[in-house]
Structures are given as C-alpha cells and as structure tokens.
Amino acid sequence: MKKTKIAVGVIVALGVIWTGTAWFTGKQLEKNMDQLVQNANTQMNALAPDSRLKLSYQDWHRGVFSSTVRLVLQSSSQTEDNALLKPGQSVVFNEKIDHGPFPFAQLKKFNLIPSLASVHTQLENTDAVQKLFAMTKGQSVIQADTRVGYSGATASAIALLPMDYNNAQTGERFASNGGTVHIKADKNGDKVDYDGNLDSLVLTARNQLNIPIMFTVNGLKISGDTHLNAQGLRIGDQGLDLQKFTVSANGQQAVVMEGINGKSSFDTVKDLVSGNIDYTLNALKIQDQNFGQVKLGLKLSQFDANGMKAFSDNYNRQVQAVINEPGFASNPLLYQQRIHDILSANLPLLLKGNPVVTIAPLSWKNDKGESSFNLSVHFKDPAAGAAQPQTVTQAVDNVLKTLDGKLSVSMPMATEVMTRVAMAEGYKQDVGAKLADQQVKGVAAMGQMFRLTKQEDNNIVTSLQYASGQVTMNGEKMTLEQFLGRYMLGGEAQAPAPTPAPAPVQQ
C-alpha cells in the first residue's frame, strides 16, 4: 500500500512539474514574441532588402499546454511598386504551439528530446493566396511542423500538398503531386542544413505561335549543408539531382534531359573563397535523337570574400533599381545595356583577390568519341595595375595575368552529332551521315585555312595561351596586337579565299 501511495505521489509530482513547466514555457514564449518577430524581420531585410515585407503577430492565445497565434506578412510600402504583396494584402500563418519540455506533438512521434516548443504551421486562406487554396481544394498547401530547441535552434518538416490548376481558356496547366522539405537551422539562421524532394511537376503554357508547350520535371532532390562566413556569404556543400526534364511541343517530345546532377562545395580560408561546381547530364535527347552526355567541372579560387559580398550587394541593389524604373519591360535592349553597365562597373570588386577560374573540363561525349574544352584564367586586381592604360595590352594586363585554353573536337563524335541533327530535321540516317561528314571535314579545313585550328589524328584542336602581352596560338607566338589584328580586327593579313563548299547531298 505504501509503495502504491509513493508511486501515485511520484506521478502526481511529475504531472505538477510538467504542467508548471509547460505553463512557464508558454508564458516565456509570449514574453519573447516581440523579439522573435523583430529578429525575423531583421533577417528578412538582410536577405531581401528590397522585398518591402514586414512580419507581425496577432491574436495570441496562451493555454497551459499549448498556445495559438497568427503570424501576418504584409507589404511595408504604401504603393504597389515592386511589392510582392499589394497594400492591404497579407499572407497569414496560423501557428499552434505545443509547450515544452515535452511537447505533445513531439511525443506523438516518440521524440523524447526536451524542447522549448513544437509548432504546427498552416496557411490561412487570404486574398493573396486564394489561388493556392483553389489548387489544393481548400487546404493549406504548406503543412509544417517545427521543433524549437532551448538553444533557439529549429528543425522543420514541411509537407507540400499536391496541387492542380487548369485554365481551359488559356490552356495553362500547373500540377504537382507534392513533396517534402526538411530544414535545420541554428538560432541565428547562420548554419542551415536542408534536403527536399518533389516527385513530379507539370507546367503547360502556350507560346507566341499559340502552340502548347509542356514542361515536365520528375524526381527532383535538393540538399545542402551551409553556413554564413564572416563576411555574410553562404558557403558549404549543396546538391541537386533531377531524374528527368522534358519539353514537349503540341503533344510531341522535343527535348529530354535525363540524369541531371549538380554539386557545389565552397569554403573560406583567410578571407578568400574557393570551391568547385560540378554538373553532369547523363543523356540529352532532341526529337528522339540521342545526343550523348555532357559534363562540366568548374573551379573558383582566391576570390576575396569582402569583394564578393560588396559585388553581390551592389549588383542586386542596382539591378533592382533598374527594374523599378517605369518602362524597362518595353525596352529590352536598353535594359540589357543597363545590366551590362552595372556588371562592368562592379566587376573590379570580384577581382580583388587575384582570383583563378578553371574549367576542367567541359566535355561532350557520345558513342563515337568525346570532345572537351579546358580553360584556366588567372585574373589580377585592377587596382594594382596602371590607373589609365594607354594601350590594349596594358588594359588587358591590368585584369589578366595568364590564360591557358584548349579545345579538342573529336571528328567522329562531331560527325555523329551532326548526323543526329540531320535526322531530327527529317533526313534518313545514311543521307544525314553523308551531310554530317561533309560538314565536319569542311569545318576542319576552314579552321586550318584561317590558322584557327589544327588537325591531330581524328581531332580538331585549337590552343591559346596568354601572359604579359604575349599570345601563343596553336604553338605560334605573337604579340596581343598581332593576334587582334589577325583574328579579330582583320588588319594583319588577308586570309586566302575559301574553297567551294561540297555540293549538297540529295535526300
């Protein structure tokens, strides 16, 4: 009997402690809500300073074991210019907060790790998102559960519901079978890890000729292990995998890309950013013709972190200012010129650390062979060169230390590609092969005639090196002025007249 009383007493005591702790947790959450919202606005302004969005909260209702609150995202501007939300519109997140130390929502998942809170988030059907609710038959497209640790770190599991939108009048269609995203972040959002998947997505629209174009995505996966460096740049490892991407025109497959894989890895050492970007495409098919595999390896090193941050901030701010100018959409040429000017003006910021860019390789491979392009460029900080260069060589040497590039085109591989092009255009295979053979041999002969390429075995090869005003083109040395005169300005020597092209082969 005594043991039973003791057991009951322990259970009652634990219940009182749990209830008191949960009540205290709820009170602390309410007390710190203003600071949490302020921190969210600070981060949002840092990530998207021109978004003109502001977060607030309403209708806080605190209970013993749980609380509810509405987080409201609104436009902070009084005009509609560049506002993602019009004045008066709002995106509302309904939050149900289970208090710690053992939130009920986590106990249901058999997660016994003590937590400050567990938050379930859903969208509210407002004017700004009513189309999303129409696509999900009245449900919130986002269903998120977030565990908040006592350190302030969060772990979120986000479910994206299936969506279906069909406009019979315009022929537009958007459909997805949903997906999931998992995000972990520390209390300041500096370290963020994520992974997600989307099984399928279909988008259909009509082009300028009123032909329905359908884009299909299958098997999309993303992942990342990132953090902010001292300069505020997000670095780390990120990845993307896509099983299949298809473009169809008028119901017929036009382009199919299979096995797209992308990886990047960046780090900062002594205020210099370096990293690698690698992409592979396992199969490229156009009009049911297999065009082979593509691979790109890109290495970036010695980029000054402060310069990169300044370039990113300036470029984004100035481009946004151009977008805000009235009439830019109706004058694309002027818009492109302005963007080019902004890029040119801020480019010296990227060259502060004397960075190096290496492509090793860009390759294209099919059953007949492989072609590749390799390039290594060592840049200079323009501020360390002549302030007012007097010659083209001085201007180039102000920003370029060395350049080394080589292109090797496999003639059998190129012939196979051009054969596939001809077959996609409707030629029979034997006719297409003859046309392709003529074209590739003609390009090889033309390249040698103008001293642009050489032929080594069954490869069309060209190489270019530059250092200190000296150019080496396919083994031939010359000054930069001589190179420009020969290949770009047409001033050094006249190229011999080309031989007549072979007669076309009849289909």
JOQUI-V588396 format. One record per helix or strand of 3 or more residues. SS is the DSSP state (H for helix, E for strand). FROM is the first residue (numbers start at 1). TO is the last residue. Records with the same first field share a line. If there is no record, write none. Layout:
SS: FROM-TO ; FROM-TO
This chain:
H: 2-31 ; 33-47 ; 104-107 ; 127-135 ; 305-324 ; 328-330 ; 332-350 ; 382-384 ; 392-399 ; 411-424 ; 429-449 ; 480-487
E: 53-62 ; 66-75 ; 90-99 ; 117-123 ; 142-148 ; 154-160 ; 163-167 ; 172-176 ; 179-185 ; 191-206 ; 212-228 ; 234-249 ; 252-269 ; 272-286 ; 293-304 ; 356-366 ; 369-379 ; 400-410 ; 454-456 ; 459-467 ; 470-473 ; 476-479
